[in-house]
Amino acid sequence: MSPARPEHAPQTQFQVLGNCLQIGGVPLTQLAERVGSTPFYAYDRGRLTARVQQLRKLLPAQLALHYSIKANPMPAVVQHMAALVDGLDVASAGEMRLALDTTMPAERISFAGPGKTDAELRQAVAAGVALNVESATEMRRLENIGNALGYTPRVVLRINPDFELKSSGMKMGGGARQFGIDAECIPDVMATLKSSGMEFAGFHIFAGSQSLKAEAIIEAQTKCFELAIRLAQFAPQAPRSVNIGGGFGIPYFPGEKALELEPVAAHLHAILPRVQKSLPQAGLALELGRYLVGEAGIYVSRVIDKKISRGLSYLVTDGGLHHHLAASGNFGQVIRKNFPVAVGNKVQGSGALASVVGPLCTPLDLLADQLPLDHAEVGDLIVVFQSGAYGLTASPGAFLSHTAALEVLV
C-alpha cells in the first residue's frame, strides 16, 4: 500500500458559502462579474487587517512593524497597509513614490537594495527617507550627492551578517552576498561615516526569508540583536533604529504547516528588555512582507477548455505563468510543487485528478499538476491560494504578449 500523499495546509482564511468561495464577503462568481474579466488577483482587506492585528496582539508593543512593499506593491494595498503599520520599506524609486503617496511620514520610509542609481539616491535624499547603504562605494556616492544637493543623507547600514536564517526559503545573509556590508567591515565603514558629515540612523540586518520554523527565527533574531549591540560600540552616535528583517514564512506546499507565532513572540518579550538596555535610543523593528499579505490574496483564472490526453485530464485556463510565475514553479523552486488550488465556484467536487495549464506555448505553463480538480468544467473559476505576495509584479507579464491580469482589493 503506497503512503498517503501529504496535504496542503487548510485554506480556512476565506469563507465558503453555497460551495462558492467568498472574498471580502463577496461570492467569487459575483466578484468575477464585478471585475469584468479574468484573470485577476483579489486581495481581502479584512484578512490584511486581521494579520496585522494578530501580530499586534502577540508581539511586544515596543516592536515596530514595517511593511516591505516589494511583496505586493498594488497601490490600493500599499495605501491600506500604510494605515496599519509603523513604517514602509522600499526597494526602488518606483516603490518609494508609492510609499510617499501614502500618509506614512518620509522619516519612517527606508530604501534598501543593491545597485541604487545616482538618480534614485538623489530622489531618496531629497525626499528625506532613510537609505539602507549596501556597500562602501554606495556610501561614498551618497556623500557626494548629499553635498551636491545641500541635504544631509540619513544612513542606515545594511549588514551582511556572519550567519543565516536556517530553514529559510531564501538566504539573505551569511557567506558572500550582494546584499549589505559584511559585518566584519562595519567598524571601518563607520569610521568613514563619522568623518563624512552624513547622519547615522541605525542598522538593517536581514538574514533570510520564508521560514516556517519558530526555532530558526528565534535563533536568527537573537543573533541579529547581539550583532547590533556588538557593532553599536563602533558607531559615530547611538543607533536610533535597528531593523532585524522578518523571515516569517507562510505554508505553500503539501506537508508544510503554518509558522507558530507564540514561541517567537514569547522570545521577543523575553529578549527585548536586554536589547533596549544595551541600545536605549534605538527603535526596534520587524520588516515583514509576505507574512502580512501572502495569505490574503488569490489568483483567479477561467477554464476555457477541458481535454483528455492519453488518460490525463487537463483544464486549460486564460491565465498562467506570465501572471503567476511562483505558482508555475519557476520562481525559485528546485523541484516543482503545487500551490493550494481549488475550483472557486465549486469548492467541493469529485476528487478526480486534473492538471491546470495556461494559454502559453511552453510546457512550463503549469499552475497545478494532478490535483483533485476534475469536477471543473469550461467557464468555471480556478483559484490559486497564497497569492497575495510576489504574484503579478514578480511574473513575466509581457511573455507572449497576452493580456495583463487585473488586481482588486475587496
Steps between C-alpha positions, in 0.01 A plus 500: 500500500653831394528773766241780496605815322557798735222756497512878475443703813124575523397815316261623766566872466213538252141404570314256273123543457291295260820326388632835374804678637435840660761778472443799724144376550434489124430170317778426251253474211362844580850641543601368158204684346594813693860487380377451146751248370739226602775442596528719809652519845273577795621608842279491808546820704344336806766228490776761469369686803452182701860388443639829630262490798613145579863612508418807709326277755789254533816704450649752744337841465838673473590300187409690183351322198615600153343392171739404222329634189678263260274219624198672345530852356139534381426867588175422680672233709787735587255770604311253717814363663643847563211570734569182699879483541774720644728526198540415132804339340564550128747358248474740205415858417165377369416342833622813679252710303222263607607531863520879483148511356370354826464672835819335627755768597819496293711442810326164544577384146824315425657421162702177468649298218828464312572703189314822580564749221617856562155618392335277763741617769430863412124441517528324836722770653265773376200311640661457841463122516760281670746333264611148583855512367616174343871569439786737581488623140130580525570695819762715326261567212232595749733743677581673170132525410412644840771762465385589148136536610575671828303242698621262769434136406361272772710183490398157623776244464371176355709223649575166338520291818737209552201268543186414306138424580485122512217314324425810291377509144748772403836564667554874531798497735808297587782421261568716196190703402408788274293632790648723767847561638681206656473525879877489549539809278251714692751656747708644215189615313369675810831680545458634146136586569598697810723732296250538216253730667210271409245403764536148638152364572549132582533144379307273263576129544320256270600135537240326282135458412216247480574287808229289661719396794450704817829378646693617192341846516569525874866411445537754220330776699728436797808518278374815324456685828835377631669619179333842522611540863855395414529737204338795676824558692663610172218734398558876473190543715247274668282324240143624490363201309571128472302310237552123528299408191235236536534156351147392596376251241161376385417140401486454124560132432364160611627399843586854610347634820438858601766678703436488876506864604463448873858376567642782285293757688596355839867518408469863391325593825787337688791646305386855427560644852869403473524636146341829600738530796796460264350716221291751697449748215418247229155430369475127426314375194391188317476530122234268358359465152382157396373420849276807505343466156570154353204309641254784435518468121379263230562472127195419288487369144216352297489158336478549123558138395494153656673211330621147555844405372594133527297455814594825674256786551605857422324823588621775268451848648542857383774564756841351561863553592512843335274618785604261777854376450529366854200267467650354183807396699738724307571754775771334705369144532755226439234227484159623389228478766137604486357808663157434656245521215121465492203543270380822657135474399486124575731463797389147582508257209564150373859460611618368162837638391563765236779740410452873447697654214503849351480630143874540442694294247736345754476188718611718793155661504363269769297637792398167657633152438255216564283643775135402574347756266339290227149610598575836335342573164544769236404834653591409858743705706834355609646656815864494606528575872798658684525753215508831684880533483749484213226442246429734210806727523731200554383340174600549132182682403614583147583138413322407174310831514188368667257728683613623842320381811295747702526559876227589751492566874170381644 
